[in-house]
Amino acid sequence: MNSSSTNGDAGLPPRKVHLAEQPVAVVREHVRMDALPDFFGRAFGSVMAAAQRQGATPAGPPFARYHGMPGETVDVEAGFPITGTFTTADGVQAGTLPEADALEAIHTGPYDTLQQTYGAIQQQMRADGLTPADSMWEYYLSNPEKEPDPATWQTRVIWPVAARTG
């Protein structure tokens, strides 16, 4: 047992990062919040199969990007960052995660406590006088099939800062 905190978000505060544009392959749908786990399983499988058919390979962990604030449903895309050439096919879209200034935080714990990490990021943005962009994404650093204890799951949460106007 190490001495680091195991109670989720008592770890490092959100930090500012600059992200380079990243090519991705995704499935994008409007999904009911309670149907997200099924959507993720289907989307990640579809993206992997389509990428393999085209000779592209994952360049990082699976992710989900949320467009707008979730309600009963959410506009979400799920897939992988990729290397190699990928073109839209078989219901899987080629796209990019944008170059952005953002705040990021590592969430440790079950997915249903992610709102705590989002709250910490929003609090940090307010403290820094920043405005959150209307989309954010999560990289799933843990594989629940290999790590069955949700208390150990790690999710990298990225919330870009809205571009300043004027």
C-alpha positions as CSV (number, residue, x, y, z in Angstrom):
1,M,0.0,0.0,0.0
2,N,1.4,3.4,-0.9
3,S,0.9,6.6,1.0
4,S,-1.0,8.3,-1.7
5,S,-4.6,9.2,-1.2
6,T,-7.2,6.7,-2.1
7,N,-10.3,8.8,-1.7
8,G,-10.6,10.0,-5.2
9,D,-10.1,13.7,-5.8
10,A,-8.0,14.5,-2.8
11,G,-5.0,14.3,-5.2
12,L,-3.5,17.0,-7.3
13,P,-5.6,20.1,-8.2
14,P,-6.6,20.7,-11.9
15,R,-3.7,22.1,-13.9
16,K,-3.4,24.2,-17.0
17,V,-2.2,22.4,-20.1
18,H,-1.8,23.2,-23.8
19,L,-2.9,20.3,-26.1
20,A,-1.9,19.7,-29.7
21,E,-4.5,18.8,-32.2
22,Q,-4.9,15.0,-32.2
23,P,-6.4,12.9,-35.1
24,V,-9.1,10.6,-33.8
25,A,-11.6,8.0,-35.1
26,V,-15.0,8.1,-33.4
27,V,-18.6,7.1,-33.3
28,R,-20.8,10.1,-32.5
29,E,-24.4,9.8,-31.3
30,H,-27.0,11.4,-29.0
31,V,-27.2,8.9,-26.1
32,R,-29.3,8.7,-23.0
33,M,-27.1,9.0,-19.9
34,D,-28.1,5.6,-18.6
35,A,-27.1,4.0,-22.0
36,L,-23.6,5.4,-22.1
37,P,-21.8,2.2,-21.0
38,D,-23.5,0.2,-23.8
39,F,-22.7,3.0,-26.3
40,F,-19.0,3.1,-25.2
41,G,-18.6,-0.7,-25.6
42,R,-20.2,-0.6,-29.1
43,A,-18.3,2.6,-30.2
44,F,-14.9,1.4,-29.0
45,G,-15.3,-1.9,-30.7
46,S,-16.5,-0.3,-34.0
47,V,-13.6,2.2,-34.0
48,M,-11.0,-0.5,-33.3
49,A,-12.4,-2.7,-36.1
50,A,-12.6,0.1,-38.6
51,A,-9.0,1.4,-37.7
52,Q,-7.6,-2.1,-38.1
53,R,-9.2,-2.6,-41.5
54,Q,-7.5,0.7,-42.6
55,G,-4.1,-0.1,-41.0
56,A,-4.5,2.8,-38.5
57,T,-3.5,2.1,-34.8
58,P,-4.6,3.6,-31.5
59,A,-2.3,6.3,-30.3
60,G,-3.6,6.4,-26.8
61,P,-6.4,5.3,-24.4
62,P,-10.0,5.3,-25.4
63,F,-11.8,8.6,-24.8
64,A,-15.3,10.2,-24.9
65,R,-15.9,13.8,-25.9
66,Y,-19.0,15.5,-24.7
67,H,-20.6,18.3,-26.8
68,G,-22.5,20.6,-24.5
69,M,-23.6,19.9,-21.0
70,P,-25.2,16.5,-20.4
71,G,-28.9,16.3,-19.4
72,E,-31.0,13.3,-19.8
73,T,-29.2,12.7,-23.1
74,V,-25.8,13.9,-24.3
75,D,-24.2,14.5,-27.7
76,V,-21.1,12.3,-27.3
77,E,-18.4,10.9,-29.5
78,A,-16.3,7.9,-28.4
79,G,-13.2,6.4,-29.9
80,F,-9.4,6.5,-30.0
81,P,-6.7,8.9,-30.9
82,I,-5.0,7.3,-33.9
83,T,-1.8,7.2,-35.9
84,G,-1.8,6.4,-39.6
85,T,-4.3,7.3,-42.2
86,F,-8.0,6.9,-41.4
87,T,-11.0,7.9,-43.5
88,T,-14.6,7.9,-42.5
89,A,-16.1,4.5,-43.1
90,D,-18.4,1.8,-41.6
91,G,-20.2,4.4,-39.3
92,V,-16.8,5.5,-37.8
93,Q,-15.8,9.2,-38.4
94,A,-12.3,10.6,-38.9
95,G,-11.9,13.7,-36.8
96,T,-9.7,15.6,-34.5
97,L,-9.5,16.7,-30.9
98,P,-8.7,20.4,-31.2
99,E,-5.6,22.2,-30.2
100,A,-6.6,23.9,-27.0
101,D,-5.6,25.5,-23.7
102,A,-7.4,23.5,-21.1
103,L,-7.5,22.4,-17.5
104,E,-6.9,18.7,-16.8
105,A,-7.3,16.6,-13.7
106,I,-6.9,12.9,-13.0
107,H,-10.0,11.4,-11.4
108,T,-9.4,8.3,-9.4
109,G,-12.6,6.3,-8.6
110,P,-15.8,5.1,-10.1
111,Y,-17.2,6.9,-13.1
112,D,-20.3,8.0,-11.2
113,T,-18.2,10.3,-9.0
114,L,-16.6,12.1,-12.0
115,Q,-18.9,15.1,-11.3
116,Q,-16.6,15.9,-8.3
117,T,-13.6,16.3,-10.7
118,Y,-15.6,18.4,-13.1
119,G,-16.7,20.6,-10.1
120,A,-13.0,21.0,-9.1
121,I,-12.1,22.0,-12.7
122,Q,-15.0,24.5,-12.8
123,Q,-14.0,26.0,-9.5
124,Q,-10.4,26.4,-10.7
125,M,-11.6,28.0,-13.9
126,R,-13.7,30.5,-11.9
127,A,-10.7,31.3,-9.7
128,D,-8.5,31.9,-12.7
129,G,-11.1,34.0,-14.5
130,L,-11.5,31.5,-17.3
131,T,-14.6,30.4,-19.2
132,P,-15.1,26.7,-20.0
133,A,-15.6,25.7,-23.6
134,D,-18.8,23.9,-24.5
135,S,-17.1,20.5,-25.0
136,M,-14.9,18.4,-22.8
137,W,-13.4,15.0,-22.9
138,E,-12.3,12.1,-20.8
139,Y,-9.5,9.5,-21.4
140,Y,-10.2,6.2,-19.8
141,L,-6.8,5.2,-18.4
142,S,-8.1,2.0,-16.7
143,N,-9.6,-1.1,-18.2
144,P,-12.5,-2.1,-15.9
145,E,-12.2,-5.7,-17.3
146,K,-8.7,-5.9,-16.0
147,E,-9.2,-3.7,-12.9
148,P,-12.5,-4.7,-11.5
149,D,-12.3,-2.4,-8.4
150,P,-13.9,1.0,-9.4
151,A,-12.0,2.7,-6.6
152,T,-8.8,2.2,-8.6
153,W,-10.0,3.5,-12.0
154,Q,-8.3,6.5,-13.4
155,T,-9.9,9.0,-15.9
156,R,-8.0,11.9,-17.3
157,V,-10.5,14.8,-17.6
158,I,-9.8,17.6,-20.1
159,W,-11.9,20.7,-20.2
160,P,-10.8,23.3,-22.7
161,V,-11.0,27.0,-22.0
162,A,-13.3,29.0,-24.3
163,A,-11.4,31.2,-26.7
164,R,-11.5,34.8,-25.7
165,T,-13.4,37.1,-28.0
166,G,-12.9,40.8,-28.6
